[in-house]
C-alpha cells in the first residue's frame, strides 16, 4: 500500500497505513452510511408523495427490488465460486459464508457508492471494495477467494453510481420531473442507452485488456489489493481497524447522508496521501458554505468549476493512456 504519512517531526513519523487509519475510518463511515441508507429505505412514506412514487414505484417497491438484487448477487456469487474452482480451496461451511458475504458486500458497496455519487459526484468504489476485502481477510478466506471478492465488490459500486449519474442528469435536463409522462419515457430511453453502452464496453475491454496488461498498465488499486492480501490478517490489524472506525463513524454521522463526509474523507486517505483526505473534507465544507450563502447561484458556479476540472483531468488521462498504447513494449 502507498505510504500515507503524517509528519510529526523529522525523526518521528506516524505511518497511517501501518496502523490502518484510512481503512478503519472507511469501515466506520461505511457502516454509518449503510445505516443512513437503511433508515431512508425503511422510513414510512406515502408512495404517492415520494419522488419514486410520482414516476415508477413506491419506496416499498424499491425495498423489494433490493431484496431481489441481493438474491441475484447470491446466484452470481455461487456461479463465481463454481467457475473459479473456489470450492476446492474452502470447506462447505466457509464457502457458504463466502457466498453470503460476497453478495452482501456487493449490494452494500453499491448503496454506499451510489449515495456518494448522487450527493457528491464522486464514487469511492475501489476504496469501499478494499474495506470488504479487509473484512474478508478477518473472516479467514484464502487468497484466491479474496481476490475474487475484491473484484466482485469493486464491480458493483461504480456500475450503480454510473447509472445514478446518468439518471440524475436526465432528471435535471427533463425539468426535475415536471412532466411525469416525459420523465418515464426519458428514463426508458436512458436505460436502453445504458444496455447498448454496456455491450460496447464489454467488447472493447475484451479486445484491449491484454494490450494494457502486457505493458504492466494496472490500476494502482489492483496492486493495493494484492499487497493487502499478501500481508495477511492478524488480531493487531483488527484492533486498529476497530479503533479508527470510531472517528470515521462520527464524521459520517455529523455530515449526514447527503454530505458523505466520512466516506469521502476516508477515500481521500486511501487513494492518495493525508493531504488528499484533508483536501476532500475541506472542499466539501467549502461547498456547504457556498451553497448556504449563495443558494442556487453558488451551486451553479461549483457545478461549472467541477465540470471544468473533471473535463481537464479526463482529457489528460485519455491522451496519456492512448499515447502509451502506441509505444513498443520494453
C-alpha positions in Angstrom: 0.0 0.0 0.0 1.1 3.5 -0.7 2.6 5.2 2.4 0.1 7.6 3.8 2.2 9.6 6.3 1.5 12.4 8.7 4.8 14.1 9.7 5.2 14.6 13.4 8.9 15.5 13.3 11.9 14.8 11.1 12.8 11.8 13.3 9.3 10.6 14.2 6.6 9.9 11.7 3.3 8.2 12.1 2.6 5.8 9.3 -1.1 5.7 8.6 -1.0 2.6 6.5 0.9 0.7 9.2 -1.9 1.4 11.7 -4.7 1.1 9.0 -6.1 4.6 9.8 -7.8 5.2 6.4 -9.2 1.6 6.3 -10.6 1.9 9.8 -12.1 5.3 9.1 -13.7 3.9 6.0 -15.2 0.9 7.9 -16.7 3.2 10.5 -18.0 5.7 7.9 -19.3 2.9 5.7 -21.3 1.3 8.5 -22.9 4.6 9.4 -23.6 5.3 5.7 -25.3 1.9 5.4 -27.5 2.7 8.5 -28.4 6.0 7.0 -29.4 4.4 3.7 -31.4 1.8 5.7 -33.3 4.5 7.6 -34.1 6.2 4.3 -35.4 2.9 2.7 -37.4 1.7 5.7 -38.8 5.1 6.7 -42.6 5.1 6.4 -43.6 7.3 3.4 -46.6 7.7 1.3 -45.8 6.2 -2.1 -47.9 8.8 -3.8 -46.0 11.7 -2.3 -42.5 10.2 -2.6 -40.2 11.0 -5.5 -40.2 7.4 -6.6 -44.0 7.1 -6.4 -44.5 10.0 -8.8 -42.9 8.2 -11.7 -42.3 4.5 -11.4 -42.7 2.9 -8.0 -43.1 3.3 -4.3 -40.5 3.0 -1.5 -41.8 -0.4 -0.8 -41.2 -1.4 -4.4 -37.6 -0.2 -4.0 -37.1 -2.3 -0.9 -38.4 -5.3 -2.9 -36.0 -4.6 -5.8 -33.1 -4.5 -3.3 -34.2 -7.9 -1.9 -34.4 -9.3 -5.4 -31.0 -7.8 -6.2 -29.4 -9.5 -3.2 -30.8 -12.9 -4.3 -29.3 -12.2 -7.8 -26.0 -11.4 -6.2 -26.1 -14.6 -4.3 -26.7 -16.5 -7.5 -23.8 -14.7 -9.2 -21.5 -15.4 -6.2 -22.4 -19.1 -6.5 -21.5 -19.0 -10.2 -18.2 -17.4 -9.5 -17.4 -20.0 -6.8 -18.1 -22.8 -9.3 -16.3 -21.2 -12.3 -13.2 -20.2 -10.3 -12.9 -23.5 -8.5 -13.1 -21.9 -5.1 -15.0 -24.9 -3.8 -11.7 -26.8 -3.9 -10.0 -24.3 -1.6 -12.6 -23.9 1.1 -14.8 -26.2 3.3 -18.5 -26.2 2.6 -19.4 -24.0 5.6 -16.7 -21.4 4.7 -17.9 -21.5 1.1 -21.5 -20.8 2.2 -20.2 -17.9 4.3 -18.2 -16.5 1.4 -21.3 -16.6 -0.9 -23.4 -14.8 1.6 -20.7 -12.3 2.5 -19.9 -11.6 -1.2 -23.5 -10.9 -2.0 -23.8 -8.6 1.0 -20.6 -6.8 0.1 -21.8 -6.3 -3.5 -25.1 -4.7 -2.5 -23.7 -2.8 0.4 -20.9 -1.4 -1.9 -23.4 -0.2 -4.5 -25.5 1.5 -1.8 -22.6 3.3 -0.2 -21.0 4.3 -3.5 -24.3 5.2 -5.1 -25.3 7.5 -2.3 -21.8 9.2 -2.5 -22.2 9.6 -6.3 -25.7 11.1 -6.0 -24.8 13.6 -3.4 -21.2 14.5 -4.1 -20.4 13.5 -7.6 -17.6 11.2 -6.5 -17.8 7.5 -6.1 -15.4 5.7 -3.7 -15.8 2.3 -5.5 -12.3 0.8 -5.0 -11.9 2.3 -1.5 -15.1 0.6 -0.4 -14.1 -2.7 -2.0 -10.8 -2.6 -0.1 -12.8 -2.4 3.2 -14.8 -5.5 2.4 -11.5 -7.2 1.3 -10.1 -6.5 4.8 -13.2 -7.8 6.5 -12.9 -10.9 4.3 -9.3 -11.3 5.5 -10.5 -11.1 9.1 -13.0 -13.9 8.4 -10.2 -16.0 7.0 -10.9 -16.6 3.3 -7.9 -17.9 1.2 -6.1 -15.7 -1.3 -8.0 -16.6 -4.5 -11.5 -16.2 -3.0 -10.3 -12.8 -1.5 -9.1 -11.7 -4.9 -12.5 -12.6 -6.5 -14.3 -10.9 -3.6 -12.4 -7.7 -4.2 -13.2 -7.8 -8.0 -16.8 -8.6 -7.4 -17.3 -5.8 -4.9 -15.3 -3.3 -7.0 -17.6 -4.0 -10.0 -21.0 -3.3 -8.4 -20.4 0.1 -6.8 -19.1 2.0 -9.8 -21.8 0.4 -12.1 -24.5 1.5 -9.7 -23.1 5.0 -9.3 -22.7 5.5 -13.1 -26.3 4.7 -13.6 -27.2 7.1 -10.8 -25.1 9.9 -12.5 -26.9 9.3 -15.8 -30.4 9.1 -14.4 -29.9 12.2 -12.3 -28.5 14.1 -15.2 -31.5 13.2 -17.3 -33.9 14.0 -14.5 -32.4 17.6 -14.3 -32.5 18.1 -18.0 -36.1 17.0 -18.2 -37.2 19.7 -15.8 -36.8 17.9 -12.4 -39.8 15.7 -13.0 -42.2 18.5 -14.0 -43.8 16.1 -16.6 -44.2 12.6 -15.1 -45.0 11.0 -18.5 -42.0 12.6 -20.2 -39.8 11.6 -17.2 -40.8 7.9 -17.5 -40.2 7.9 -21.3 -36.8 9.6 -20.8 -35.8 7.0 -18.2 -36.7 4.2 -20.6 -34.5 5.7 -23.3 -31.6 6.1 -20.9 -32.0 2.5 -19.8 -31.7 1.4 -23.4 -28.7 3.6 -24.0 -27.1 2.0 -20.8 -27.6 -1.5 -22.1 -26.1 -0.6 -25.5 -23.1 1.1 -23.9 -22.5 -1.9 -21.6 -22.3 -4.2 -24.7 -19.9 -1.9 -26.5 -17.7 -1.6 -23.3 -17.7 -5.4 -22.9 -16.4 -5.8 -26.5 -13.8 -3.1 -26.1 -12.4 -4.5 -22.8 -12.3 -8.0 -24.2 -10.3 -6.8 -27.2 -7.9 -4.4 -25.4 -7.2 -5.7 -21.9 -4.2 -7.8 -23.0 -2.6 -4.7 -24.6 -2.8 -2.9 -21.3 -1.7 -5.9 -19.1 1.3 -6.7 -21.4 2.6 -3.1 -20.7 2.1 -3.5 -17.0 -0.6 -0.9 -17.0 -2.6 -2.0 -14.0 -4.7 0.4 -11.9 -2.8 1.2 -8.6 -5.7 -0.2 -6.6 -5.1 -3.6 -8.1 -1.6 -3.6 -6.6 -3.1 -2.4 -3.3 -5.5 -5.4 -3.3 -2.6 -7.8 -3.9 -0.3 -6.2 -1.3 -3.1 -6.3 1.2 -3.9 -10.0 0.6 -0.2 -10.9 0.7 0.2 -9.0 4.0 -2.4 -11.3 5.6 -4.5 -10.5 8.7 -3.9 -10.5 12.4 -5.6 -9.5 15.6 -3.4 -6.4 15.6 -4.9 -5.3 12.3 -8.4 -5.9 13.6 -7.6 -3.8 16.7 -6.5 -0.8 14.7 -9.4 -1.1 12.3 -11.8 -1.0 15.3 -10.1 1.9 16.9 -10.1 4.1 13.8 -13.6 3.1 12.8 -14.9 5.3 15.7 -13.8 8.7 14.3 -14.9 7.6 10.8 -18.4 6.8 12.1 -18.5 10.2 14.0 -17.5 12.2 10.9 -20.0 10.4 8.7 -22.8 10.9 11.3 -22.1 14.6 11.7 -22.1 15.2 7.9 -25.3 13.3 7.4 -26.4 11.1 4.5 -26.4 13.9 1.9 -22.8 15.1 2.6 -21.0 11.7 2.9 -18.1 13.5 4.7 -16.8 10.3 6.4 -16.8 8.1 3.3 -15.2 10.7 1.1 -12.6 11.7 3.7 -11.6 8.1 4.0 -11.5 7.7 0.3 -9.1 10.6 0.0 -6.8 9.0 2.6 -6.9 5.6 0.8 -6.3 6.8 -2.7 -3.7 9.5 -2.1 -1.9 10.9 0.9 -3.0 12.5 4.1 -3.3 15.9 2.4 -5.7 14.3 -0.2 -8.1 13.3 2.5 -7.9 16.7 4.2 -8.4 18.4 0.8 -11.5 16.4 0.2 -13.1 17.2 3.5 -12.1 20.9 3.3 -13.6 21.1 -0.3 -16.9 19.5 1.0 -17.1 22.0 3.8 -16.4 24.9 1.4 -19.2 23.6 -0.8 -21.6 23.5 2.1 -20.7 27.1 3.0 -21.0 28.4 -0.6 -24.4 26.8 -1.2 -25.8 28.1 2.1 -24.5 31.7 1.3 -25.3 31.8 -2.4 -28.0 29.2 -2.9 -28.7 28.0 -6.4 -26.3 30.6 -7.9 -23.4 29.2 -5.8 -24.3 25.7 -6.6 -24.3 26.5 -10.4 -20.8 28.1 -10.0 -19.5 25.0 -8.3 -21.0 22.7 -10.9 -19.2 24.7 -13.7 -15.9 24.6 -11.7 -16.2 20.9 -11.1 -17.1 20.2 -14.7 -14.1 22.1 -15.9 -11.7 20.3 -13.5 -13.1 16.9 -14.4 -13.0 17.6 -18.2 -9.4 18.7 -18.0 -8.4 15.7 -15.9 -10.3 13.3 -18.2 -8.6 14.7 -21.3 -5.2 14.5 -19.8 -5.8 10.9 -18.7 -7.2 9.9 -22.0 -4.4 11.2 -24.1 -1.6 10.0 -21.8 -3.2 6.5 -21.8 -3.8 6.2 -25.5 -0.3 7.5 -26.4 1.1 4.7 -24.2 -0.6 2.1 -26.4 1.4 3.1 -29.4 4.8 2.6 -27.7 6.7 -0.5 -28.3 6.7 -3.0 -25.4 10.0 -2.8 -23.5 
